[in-house]
């Protein structure tokens, strides 16, 4: 594939997964959309680098850890335009409805938000704030930490989006899969394994990956049981829940001195 076409696909990925308006005049096709998943982990790496730069700036200015934690949380949400947070809210809304699977899929597409969904997002952000704030107090966070937080959940999101069964024939998850090929799936798998291996090698608390792997297994069983497969909202919830999980795991590992 020509370099120019890859640049177009990269712009599509930035347009979809961030707030950057980089592809307003580019034609979206199934093949281009599917290949945009190659860039999802790398977009996470860019968000991690920007967040780390913000952290260093706030640390240099002597900003309190509480304010720093809040601003870091806001930065991630702003850079993605709240896209993935919406997925967490919708999944929470559907789950706490305690309705049959078919009804839950309808609720995922409903723009209205229930009380339990609001409580769920507040709990998610409170846990994330706790992890960031406590981690900053224990030890200065390095670049690898930020990369792990934003890259690992996106690797998982891309993996399940390519390999798992969509919950319905229409929707975002189904659209991404229509243009994917077996070759693309295996290339993505190889790329993601190399990225994970690199992060594991560099990170101090390698138990974070084990905690994440166990949680991913539980998460897959959960959304399959609730919705019958993946949806765009499940992907968003995977990323948001994953970021919070990595922050908390890092903090717990530092707290108990786990290697």
ROVEXFI-943718 format. One line per 10 residues: number of its first residue (from 0); their letters; for each residue x, y, z of N, C-alpha, C, CB. Coordinates in steps of 0.001 Angstrom, whole numbers, plus 500000, padded with zeros to 6 digits. Glycine has a CB too. Layout:
BEGIN
NUM) a) X/Y/Z/X/Y/Z/X/Y/Z/X/Y/Z; ... $
//
This chain:
BEGIN
0) xxxxxxxxxx) 500844/498801/500000/500000/500000/500000/500879/501247/500000/499045/500007/501228; 500501/502212/499198/501293/503422/499059/501324/504205/500363/500743/504290/497935; 502425/504934/500535/502583/505749/501742/501459/506776/501851/503951/506456/501742; 501065/507327/500713/500013/508340/500706/498705/507773/501257/499798/508877/499284; 498388/506530/500898/497154/505898/501386/497221/505652/502890/496900/504572/500649; 498406/505262/503375/498564/505070/504819/498405/506385/505565/499932/504452/505132; 498856/507468/504972/498668/508784/505594/497177/509137/505667/499440/509873/504804; 496448/508769/504629/494997/509006/504620/494332/508206/505738/494383/508623/503242; 494732/506948/505885/494146/506089/506917/494499/506612/508315/494638/504629/506750; 495727/507104/508464/496134/507676/509754/495273/508890/510095/497630/508073/509728 $
10) xxxxxxxxxx) 494977/509696/509092/494118/510870/509317/492703/510451/509695/494083/511760/508062; 492215/509374/509070/490899/508846/509430/490870/508386/510883/490518/507687/508506; 491943/507705/511293/492018/507218/512671/492020/508376/513666/493271/506356/512864; 492786/509411/513361/492819/510583/514236/491459/511277/514275/493900/511568/513769; 490802/511336/513131/489480/511964/513056/488472/511212/513928/488989/512012/511594; 488534/509883/513890/487535/509085/514591/487834/508951/516081/487444/507716/513966; 489092/508727/516439/489428/508389/517819/489861/509586/518664/490515/507367/517827; 489993/510774/518045/490352/511972/518799/489469/513131/518341/491863/512318/518615; 489732/514306/518900/488959/515486/518517/489589/516222/517335/488828/516432/519702; 490694/515710/516817/491394/516399/515730/490624/516252/514417/492829/515846/515573 $
20) xxxxxxxxxx) 490239/517358/513780/489481/517304/512518/490403/517119/511323/488651/518578/512337; 490972/515918/511185/492015/515701/510183/491524/515069/508890/493078/514846/510759; 490257/514607/508859/489827/513846/507675/488425/514225/507208/489871/512359/507973; 488099/515500/507300/486754/515933/506927/486462/515769/505438/486559/517371/507318; 487491/515832/504623/487289/515753/503176/487671/514386/502594/488093/516836/502490; 487981/513431/503473/488417/512108/503008/487226/511152/502967/489535/511541/503926; 487188/510337/501914/486110/509362/501781/486343/508177/502707/485990/508886/500329; 485326/507849/503508/485391/506693/504400/484960/505450/503628/484496/506903/505661; 485780/504412/503687/485420/503124/503093/485603/502048/504149/486283/502816/501821; 485019/500879/503908/485119/499791/504880/486571/499365/505085/484280/498594/504425 $
30) xxxxxxxxxx) 487340/499268/503994/488731/498840/504099/489572/499871/504856/489318/498601/502704; 489367/501139/504541/490108/502184/505242/489762/502213/506732/489819/503547/504611; 488480/502075/507028/488043/502098/508424/488641/500933/509202/486514/502056/508509; 488655/499760/508603/489227/498592/509270/490721/498780/509524/488990/497332/508433; 491428/499307/508521/492876/499509/508678/493200/500624/509672/493507/499831/507327; 492223/501497/509952/492441/502551/510947/492727/501968/512328/491226/503475/511016; 492303/500718/512554/492554/500071/513852/494036/499859/514114/491835/498736/513919; 494830/499778/513040/496280/499672/513236/496816/500841/514059/496999/499613/511881; 496180/501985/513915/496691/503201/514545/496121/503438/515943/496385/504389/513672; 495107/502644/516348/494493/502861/517644/495487/502804/518806/493416/501847/517857 $
40) xxxxxxxxxx) 496346/501772/518912/497333/501767/520000/498322/502923/519905/498093/500456/520002; 498678/503313/518675/499635/504406/518510/499021/505743/518879/500147/504451/517078; 497726/505881/518655/497027/507077/519133/497059/507107/520652/495563/507113/518617; 496894/505929/521276/497028/505842/522722/498403/506278/523187/496751/504434/523189; 499433/505893/522422/500799/506298/522770/500956/507816/522684/501819/505606/521843; 500351/508418/521673/500412/509881/521533/499684/510576/522679/499805/510318/520189; 498511/510057/523047/497777/510625/524180/498590/510477/525459/496401/509944/524338; 499255/509329/525607/500106/509115/526767/501259/510102/526822/500640/507707/526763; 501870/510368/525654/502990/511312/525605/502533/512733/525932/503652/511281/524220; 501368/513133/525389/500834/514466/525681/500489/514587/527166/499584/514755/524813 $
50) xxxxxxxxxx) 499869/513550/527718/499510/513561/529140/500757/513618/530019/498673/512318/529493; 501798/512904/529606/503047/512932/530374/503680/514319/530324/504035/511878/529838; 503625/514955/529156/504127/516330/529052/503352/517272/529951/504055/516819/527610; 502035/517102/529997/501203/517911/530893/501583/517660/532344/499709/517604/530676; 501807/516404/532686/502201/516053/534046/503521/516712/534440/502314/514542/534185; 504495/516665/533548/505792/517293/533840/505639/518795/534022/506800/517002/532716; 504810/519419/533184/504582/520856/533301/503928/521218/534619/503725/521346/532155; 502923/520455/535024/502231/520714/536285/503158/520471/537474/500977/519831/536400; 503997/519442/537357/504957/519145/538426/505977/520275/538550/505675/517799/538158; 506432/520801/537412/507408/521899/537408/506804/523160/538021/507893/522189/535970 $
60) xxxxxxxxxx) 505512/523379/537788/504822/524549/538333/504483/524389/539816/503552/524812/537544; 504654/523192/540347/504359/522961/541759/502884/522800/542062/504899/524078/542568; 502105/522378/541051/500666/522181/541240/500440/520977/542155/499942/521979/539869; 499432/521052/543000/499147/519976/543952/498787/518688/543220/498006/520383/544900; 498980/517565/543909/498683/516271/543292/497196/516121/542998/499151/515134/544196; 496351/516691/543838/494908/516602/543610/494529/517298/542305/494133/517221/544792; 495006/518525/542136/494712/519272/540914/495335/518593/539695/495222/520717/541033; 496546/518086/539868/497217/517390/538770/496414/516175/538322/498628/516963/539189; 495927/515390/539279/495140/514202/538955/493868/514579/538206/494792/513427/540230; 493212/515636/538644/491977/516080/537986/492260/516535/536558/491318/517222/538786 $
70) xxxxxxxxxx) 493321/517321/536373/493660/517829/535044/494085/516708/534097/494772/518865/535148; 494778/515706/534609/495164/514571/533781/493935/513779/533330/496131/513660/534545; 492965/513640/534221/491715/512981/533856/490984/513755/532768/490817/512824/535081; 490919/515066/532949/490234/515913/531974/490930/515882/530619/490154/517348/532483; 492256/515862/530641/493022/515882/529386/492682/514685/528512/494527/515902/529675; 492627/513493/529118/492298/512297/528353/490915/512373/527735/492394/511077/529231; 489942/512855/528510/488586/512982/528006/488465/514016/526907/487658/513328/529122; 489208/515120/527046/489162/516187/526044/489782/515725/524728/489888/517440/526559; 490917/515051/524807/491616/514615/523603/490805/513615/522786/492945/514005/523973; 489972/512818/523449/489143/511844/522740/487724/512343/522513/489104/510544/523506 $
80) xxxxxxxxxx) 487421/513538/522971/486087/514089/522793/485016/513352/523576/485734/514080/521352; 485420/512628/524621/484455/511886/525428/483845/510695/524712/483369/512798/525867; 484438/510297/523586/483888/509208/522761/483751/507911/523551/484775/508972/521535; 484799/507541/524264/484797/506266/524968/484004/506334/526271/486220/505829/525253; 483966/507503/526892/483151/507662/528098/481680/507404/527795/483331/509068/528688; 481253/507824/526621/479875/507573/526202/479593/506078/526150/479602/508212/524832; 480567/505303/525704/480409/503849/525664/480247/503257/527044/481589/503213/524979; 481044/503738/528005/480932/503253/529386/479547/503562/529950/482027/503887/530276; 479058/504764/529684/477740/505172/530190/476637/504295/529604/477468/506655/529859; 476696/504059/528290/475649/503268/527633/475668/501816/528105/475818/503323/526110 $
90) xxxxxxxxxx) 476858/501241/528241/476958/499860/528723/476423/499748/530148/478418/499371/528664; 476747/500721/530989/476244/500725/532369/474729/500843/532389/476871/501875/533172; 474214/501716/531552/472765/501926/531470/472059/500634/531088/472432/503034/530452; 472592/499945/530081/471978/498702/529624/472082/497605/530678/472630/498240/528327; 473229/497487/531304/473427/496425/532297/472504/496593/533496/474877/496402/532764; 472432/497805/534026/471630/498041/535228/470128/498095/534946/472063/499331/535881; 469753/497992/533682/468326/497939/533363/467718/496578/533717/468107/498238/531878; 468610/495540/533779/468169/494174/534103/467074/493683/533147/467656/494116/535549; 467198/494094/531894/466260/493687/530865/466836/492507/530067/465934/494874/529930; 466004/491831/529261/466518/490779/528374/467560/491344/527405/465360/490126/527586 $
100) xxxxxxxxxx) 468341/490449/526822/469442/490870/525949/468981/491770/524813/470137/489659/525376; 467885/491438/524175/467395/492235/523047/467081/493663/523478/466148/491585/522435; 466497/493802/524653/466161/495122/525174/467427/495904/525531/465247/494995/526404; 468422/495198/526044/469689/495864/526390/470360/496446/525147/470646/494875/527090; 470278/495733/524035/470865/496243/522799/470155/497505/522332/470813/495179/521706; 468848/497568/522578/468089/498773/522244/468509/499926/523149/466572/498516/522370; 468709/499633/524429/469111/500665/525389/470477/501243/525036/469137/500092/526809; 471360/500416/524487/472683/500905/524085/472580/502038/523070/473514/499762/523503; 471551/502001/522252/471374/503032/521222/470503/504191/521683/470772/502421/519982; 469978/504086/522890/469085/505123/523417/469918/506287/523955/468161/504547/524535 $
110) xxxxxxxxxx) 469675/507511/523494/470462/508663/523976/470159/509060/525419/470215/509849/523085; 469055/508589/525961/468713/508912/527343/469638/508174/528317/467242/508556/527627; 469884/508793/529457/470804/508230/530441/470069/508026/531758/472040/509149/530639; 470215/506827/532332/469580/506515/533602/470449/506894/534786/469245/505052/533666; 469853/506840/535969/470553/507227/537193/471747/506324/537481/469597/507200/538371; 471592/505022/537240/472688/504098/537519/473880/504330/536583/472200/502656/537392; 473602/504772/535371/474689/505081/534446/475498/506274/534939/474138/505361/533044; 474803/507274/535481/475485/508444/536046/476345/508034/537232/474464/509519/536474; 475781/507207/538104/476541/506726/539265/477743/505897/538823/475638/505893/540194; 477562/505151/537756/478640/504300/537260/479814/505123/536747/478126/503389/536156 $
120) xxxxxxxxxx) 479524/506192/535987/480614/507019/535461/481293/507785/536587/480089/507998/534395; 480523/508192/537585/481122/508866/538744/482053/507918/539496/480024/509395/539692; 481629/506668/539642/482472/505676/540321/483746/505416/539535/481704/504364/540521; 483606/505307/538209/484771/505068/537355/485797/506189/537496/484340/504931/535890; 485330/507439/537420/486232/508584/537489/486811/508753/538890/485505/509856/537069; 486026/508419/539914/486526/508507/541286/487662/507508/541504/485387/508253/542297; 487492/506294/540985/488543/505280/541110/489786/505692/540325/488035/503910/540617; 489573/506264/539144/490710/506709/538338/491460/507837/539036/490239/507167/536949; 490703/508773/539592/491324/509869/540341/492140/509332/541512/490254/510849/540850; 491592/508369/542226/492304/507790/543367/493611/507158/542933/491434/506753/544072 $
130) xxxxxxxxxx) 493564/506394/541835/494772/505743/541345/495841/506740/540943/494445/504856/540177; 495452/507772/540182/496423/508776/539739/496984/509545/540918/495784/509742/538745; 496106/510020/541787/496530/510846/542918/497455/510075/543854/495313/511354/543689; 497068/508854/544182/497894/508053/545097/499231/507679/544460/497143/506781/545518; 499206/507407/543173/500440/507032/542480/501418/508204/542445/500131/506557/541049; 500884/509399/542228/501732/510593/542227/502348/510812/543609/500918/511836/541800; 501566/510552/544650/502073/510740/546010/503129/509720/546390/500939/510674/546994; 503007/508515/545847/503967/507466/546176/505278/507689/545438/503394/506084/545836; 505178/507953/544150/506382/508079/543320/506053/508855/542057/506961/506684/542963; 507011/509637/541588/506804/510392/540348/506555/509431/539190/508024/511300/540043 $
140) xxxxxxxxxx) 505521/509680/538408/505142/508775/537327/506048/509004/536118/503656/508974/536939; 506479/507911/535492/507346/508057/534325/506550/507869/533029/508508/507044/534389; 507229/508033/531911/506582/507965/530608/506003/506577/530337/507570/508340/529514; 506690/505536/530781/506212/504171/530557/504849/503951/531206/507223/503156/531100; 504652/504549/532379/503361/504431/533058/502251/505008/532194/503396/505140/534421; 502477/506214/531676/501469/506852/530834/501229/506057/529558/501892/508276/530489; 502280/505541/528968/502125/504734/527767/501292/503490/528060/503495/504339/527207; 501569/502837/529183/500833/501632/529560/499353/501924/529745/501409/501034/530838; 499058/503045/530406/497670/503411/530692/496859/503601/529418/497624/504682/531524; 497443/504253/528434/496680/504607/527234/496853/503631/526075/497074/505973/526780 $
150) xxxxxxxxxx) 497925/502844/526089/498171/501909/524993/497515/500547/525240/499670/501730/524789; 497707/499983/526426/497224/498626/526696/495709/498468/526504/497592/498233/528106; 494870/499368/527042/493424/499206/526811/493038/499298/525334/492660/500257/527594; 493758/500125/524581/493442/500263/523157/493888/499045/522360/494096/501515/522591; 494965/498419/522778/495367/497160/522149/494273/496117/522331/496701/496650/522741; 493769/496019/523560/492695/495053/523850/491437/495388/523058/492377/495032/525360; 491092/496672/523001/489898/497098/522266/490004/496724/520788/489690/498617/522413; 491161/496983/520184/491360/496622/518786/491323/495120/518568/492672/497173/518291; 491869/494395/519524/491921/492930/519427/490510/492335/519410/492733/492340/520602; 489687/492730/520393/488341/492154/520460/487456/492678/519322/487692/492472/521822 $
160) xxxxxxxxxx) 487741/493885/518854/486957/494424/517745/487221/493655/516453/487272/495906/517544; 488448/493184/516275/488788/492434/515079/488397/490957/515174/490263/492552/514813; 488485/490390/516382/488372/488945/516514/487030/488454/517059/489454/488458/517391; 486340/489265/517841/485123/488774/518473/483894/489026/517603/484941/489429/519832; 482816/488360/517952/481576/488424/517181/480772/489675/517535/480732/487167/517426; 480323/490440/516519/479458/491594/516807/478119/491148/517394/479221/492419/515529; 477554/491978/518259/476273/491652/518880/475118/491810/517904/476041/492529/520098; 475321/492629/516862/474278/492839/515864/474925/493105/514518/473344/494008/516266; 474134/492923/513461/474665/493041/512104/474919/494480/511681/473721/492398/511133; 474288/495413/512350/474506/496825/512055/475224/497467/513233/473162/497554/511759 $
170) xxxxxxxxxx) 475776/498648/513013/476455/499346/514090/477946/499461/513840/476209/498647/515397; 478606/500141/514754/480018/500472/514586/480906/499241/514535/480471/501370/515702; 480711/498302/515456/481567/497114/515514/481462/496303/514229/481193/496241/516718; 480247/496133/513757/480034/495385/512522/480686/496094/511330/478531/495194/512269; 480594/497426/511308/481166/498196/510206/482685/498061/510161/480776/499666/510331; 483325/498090/511320/484779/497936/511368/485200/496563/510854/485292/498143/512798; 484413/495546/511169/484797/494188/510800/484572/493882/509323/484034/493203/511637; 483640/494585/508677/483316/494286/507289/484524/494463/506366/482175/495170/506822; 485369/495422/506667/486509/495665/505800/487779/494957/506220/486769/497106/505731; 487734/494218/507312/488938/493549/507817/489166/492219/507107/488831/493323/509334 $
180) xxxxxxxxxx) 490399/491793/507074/490778/490516/506469/491554/489691/507487/491622/490734/505180; 491711/488408/507186/492489/487541/508085/493928/488033/508189/492462/486076/507590; 494463/488508/507093/495837/489027/507093/495957/490212/508027/496269/489430/505676; 494979/491117/507957/495006/492283/508838/494943/491868/510301/493849/493224/508512; 494103/490875/510606/493968/490418/511986/495300/489914/512533/492912/489318/512079; 496011/489132/511732/497272/488568/512209/498379/489616/512278/497704/487424/511308; 498350/490578/511381/499320/491674/511466/499078/492486/512733/499233/492585/510215; 497804/492769/513008/497471/493512/514225/497895/492716/515459/495953/493824/514278; 497664/491408/515443/498040/490565/516576/499550/490620/516815/497590/489111/516337; 500331/490513/515730/501792/490554/515858/502253/491912/516380/502462/490253/514504 $
190) xxxxxxxxxx) 501672/492982/515829/502037/494326/516268/501712/494546/517737/501325/495366/515422; 500529/494106/518157/500112/494330/519542/500959/493516/520519/498634/493978/519713; 501321/492300/520126/502167/491466/521000/503533/492123/521188/502336/490036/520406; 504089/492669/520113/505381/493351/520211/505283/494593/521103/505885/493744/518810; 504180/495334/520988/503997/496526/521808/503859/496156/523292/502761/497311/521337; 503094/495113/523561/502926/494659/524949/504260/494187/525508/501875/493524/525037; 505008/493423/524706/506311/492922/525156/507252/494080/525476/506941/492007/524084; 507226/495125/524642/508071/496286/524895/507704/496998/526181/507985/497246/523744; 506414/497159/526429/505973/497820/527656/506292/496979/528882/504476/498107/527597; 506093/495667/528773/506405/494779/529901/507886/494844/530244/506003/493327/529579 $
200) xxxxxxxxxx) 508707/494889/529212/510155/494968/529438/510541/496260/530152/510907/494867/528107; 509878/497364/529807/510249/498669/530348/509585/498981/531690/509896/499740/529358; 508393/498445/531931/507680/498806/533155/508267/498117/534381/506208/498453/533025; 508181/498804/535521/508737/498275/536756/507836/497217/537373/508968/499395/537743; 506524/497422/537295/505576/496509/537933/504890/495659/536874/504528/497291/538763; 505519/494543/536561/505033/493690/535487/503752/492952/535852/506094/492699/535109; 503425/492911/537147/502186/492255/537571/500956/492968/537033/502118/492189/539089; 501123/494212/536597/500012/494971/536019/499434/494231/534811/500477/496389/535608; 500298/493640/533997/499849/492933/532803/499070/491676/533191/501051/492568/531906; 499506/490984/534235/498789/489797/534700/497405/490170/535213/499586/489082/535800 $
210) xxxxxxxxxx) 497329/491245/535984/496032/491726/536467/495125/492073/535291/496213/492957/537386; 495714/492747/534297/494947/493123/533116/494447/491920/532338/495780/493992/532219; 495291/490899/532186/494907/489706/531422/493733/488984/532092/496110/488747/531282; 493779/488879/533414/492681/488239/534146/491393/489037/533993/493037/488092/535634; 491514/490366/534077/490337/491229/533949/489745/491164/532552/490696/492668/534289; 490595/491102/531526/490111/491005/530143/489308/489720/529958/491295/491049/529140; 489785/488627/530522/489070/487353/530422/487676/487468/531049/489876/486225/531110; 487602/488089/532226/486317/488279/532909/485418/489219/532107/486535/488835/534335; 486005/490284/531558/485250/491278/530793/484625/490665/529546/486154/492445/530401; 485384/489835/528835/484871/489193/527627/483675/488299/527952/485979/488373/526944 $
220) xxxxxxxxxx) 483798/487520/529017/482689/486666/529430/481472/487521/529814/483114/485763/530616; 481723/488673/530440/480633/489548/530876/479856/490104/529690/481181/490697/531722; 480552/490749/528739/479802/491404/527664/479184/490394/526701/480710/492355/526896; 479786/489221/526581/479152/488188/525765/477844/487729/526397/480098/486993/525578; 477861/487560/527709/476654/487127/528420/475572/488204/528375/476988/486778/529878; 475975/489476/528465/475011/490566/528527/474463/490961/527161/475641/491759/529176; 475338/490994/526150/474945/491541/524850/475095/490561/523687/475753/492762/524564; 475720/489431/523920/475894/488454/522859/477070/488724/521949/474672/488389/522051; 477874/489718/522251/479033/490060/521423/479430/491508/521620/478739/489795/519946; 480246/492010/520717/480763/493369/520864/479862/494386/520170/482179/493459/520302 $
230) xxxxxxxxxx) 479911/495595/520675/479274/496753/520047/480265/497913/520154/477880/497107/520731; 479957/499012/519507/480814/500196/519635/480898/500663/521073/480298/501327/518755; 479798/500564/521801/479793/500982/523204/480665/500074/524055/478369/500996/523751; 480670/498786/523750/481535/497851/524487/483003/498202/524278/481268/496395/524043; 483349/498601/523062/484726/499003/522772/485091/500244/523592/484910/499281/521255; 484184/501233/523630/484442/502427/524425/484592/502105/525894/483336/503431/524236; 483719/501226/526409/483801/500827/527810/485092/500064/528092/482594/499972/528190; 485550/499296/527121/486816/498564/527267/487980/499530/527475/487078/497679/526029; 487997/500593/526688/489081/501569/526789/489011/502349/528093/489039/502529/525609; 487824/502857/528436/487694/503654/529661/487917/502811/530912/486316/504309/529720 $
240) xxxxxxxxxx) 487303/501641/530947/487518/500760/532086/488959/500303/532177/486605/499562/532001; 489576/500067/531007/490972/499634/530986/491923/500683/531517/491371/499264/529593; 491689/501944/531153/492552/503020/531653/492484/503113/533177/492150/504368/531022; 491274/503051/533704/491111/503102/535159/491770/501896/535813/489621/503162/535537; 491604/500734/535209/492201/499519/535752/493723/499615/535819/491796/498318/534913; 494343/500123/534754/495809/500219/534736/496299/501205/535790/496308/500646/533342; 495615/502356/535924/496001/503306/536970/495939/502656/538350/495093/504546/536930; 494838/501979/538627/494669/501336/539934/495675/500217/540137/493253/500789/540080; 495918/499435/539075/496880/498332/539177/498280/498837/539455/496878/497504/537902; 498666/499925/538779/499975/500532/539027/500107/500962/540484/500194/501736/538099 $
250) xxxxxxxxx) 499065/501593/540987/499082/502070/542372/499180/500894/543348/497817/502908/542671; 498381/499864/543133/498380/498698/544035/499731/498011/544015/497275/497697/543640; 500306/497888/542821/501620/497218/542700/502707/498017/543426/502005/497038/541203; 502687/499350/543286/503649/500170/544007/503414/500065/545506/503563/501631/543553; 502131/500032/545906/501776/500008/547320/502289/498744/548005/500267/500113/547484; 502179/497616/547318/502580/496347/547920/503933/495849/547425/501534/495305/547644; 504596/496687/546628/505945/496344/546189/505992/495137/545281/506814/496100/547371; 504940/494960/544472/504887/493821/543553/505778/494072/542349/503441/493554/543097; 506455/493029/541904/507318/493135/540731/506572/492652/539494/508618/492323/540929 $
//
